[in-house]
Amino acid sequence: MIEKGLLSEFQRTLGRENVFHEQVDRLSYSYDAAVLDPVLPDLIVRPVSSEALGRAIRLCNENSLPITVRGAGTNLSGGTIPLPGGVVILTSALNRILEINEADLYAIVEPGVVTARFAAAVEAKNLFYPPDPGSQAVSTLGGNAAENAGGLRGLRYGVTRDYVMGIEFFDSYGELVKAGARTVKCVTGYNLGGLLVGSEGTLGIFNRITLKLIPMPAAKKAMMAVFGDVRKASEAVALIIANRIVPVTLEFMDNFTIRAVEDFSHVGLPIDAAALLLIEVDGHPVQVAEDAARVDELCRRMGAMSVRVAETAEERDKVWEARRSALSALSRVRPTTVLEDATVPRSKIPDMVAAIEEIGNKFSLKIGTFGHAGDGNLHPTILTDRRDAEEWTRVEHAIDAIFEKALGFGGTLSGEHGIGLAKSRFLENETSRATITYSRRLKAALDPKNILNPGKIIGG
């Protein structure tokens, strides 16, 4: 436990009501959404202002206390699991949308703003913030930036990094660093924003983020292509992209996932389909009509049994909500749900889908596969029970095999979930020993006491 005098100092600095040290509080913040063992921190603090955030970090630095920053705790790679003896800093009170600038198309936010709330505020002004992680209803923009979150619209619009124009962050000493600008172009100094976004809290702690906004697309059309063959569905994904059509979303669901989602959401998904592609195009009305017609034709050429077009906004929203509920639906099947994000070049999607099926059969595991097939980002979801030691061993072997296949196809360990604790041991397989050494030198220079989310991404 944290020393009594230091606890009192945190309470004086942040207010007694913003410092939590009882065991029930520490238990609540000992885990995230990854299937990893929880770790009890010594203290949880909740700064209510930028000044308080800086003071909290300075106190931690002066006392060599490891810091884990936490938004909503939806992290899927163990990035928000704290260290023993450490401090969890909550961003939930730093939740203001400071500015939405309609003339210059940017917004300034604090890190604790919930993603969906921000997107709705922007949309109310007929503007658009595209990144839409599956956890957007609860996840925060600071967490999105720390993990470089993606989402369903990543195929056409990119990921969080593509919308970060500028940042303010506190370094490990509690000093405020500023980078980027509100302008479209900025080459002032090092690209610290590019360094911090995706660094999972290991190099700095966000205070404010400036985000790019874009005009709302004039038209959109959603459709569902139903396939009787999984490989044909995955080949249709590659064919659409090869024909130079870039939909907003191009999502894949296998039969196991379709059945789980329909049982959960009751939206009328065809439960006998081997696979579904959920596709949306947007833009100028004429271009939308042309792209939709072309997608329809390509899917049918690849053997789609039907292609259904959403006739109303309500029908469209029902389908996308069903897709967003895939993880929730699958998690009801078994006590433990292991969600991965194996990502491969788009042309390798058919091979990766087949490989996941083979791995499931080899290790006698239930694996539901869905994901952002259009950008190569699949989510093989292993349904298991961690209490069964023998089965869990098979799960671990299956995860190794999935990563091995993804890297073998020229892919990556993570398209959007991050490395955190869960995947750090695989990092050298994708990069190199020199890459990890270089990263550790960088970390050591910027965080000499190693207090910023230590042990994540690069280990150590």
Buried (B, 14 or more C-beta within 10 A) or exposed (E): EBEEEBBEBBBEBBBEEBBBBEEEBBEBBBBBBBBBEEBBBBBBBBBBEBEBBBBBBBBBBEBEBBBBBBBBBBBBBBBBBBBEBBBBBBBBBBBEBEEBBEEEBBBBBBBBBBBBBBBEBBEEEEBBBBBBBBBBEBBBBBBBBBBBBBBBBBBBBBBBBEBBBBBBBBBBBBEBBBBBBBEEEBEEEEEBBBBBBBBBBBBBBBBBBBBBBEEEBEBBBBBBBBBBBBBBBBBBBBBBBEEEBBBBBBBBBBBBBBBBBBEBBEBEBBEEBBBBBBBBBBBEEEBBBBBBEBBBEBBBEBBBBEBBEBEEEEBBEBBBEBBBBBBBBBBEBBEBBBBBBBBBBBBBBBBBBBBBBEBBEEBEBEBBBBBBBBBBBBBBBBBBEBEBEEBBEBBEBBBBBBBBBBBEBEBBBBBBBBBBBBBBEBBBEBBEEEEBEEBBEBBEEBBEBBBBBBBBBBBE
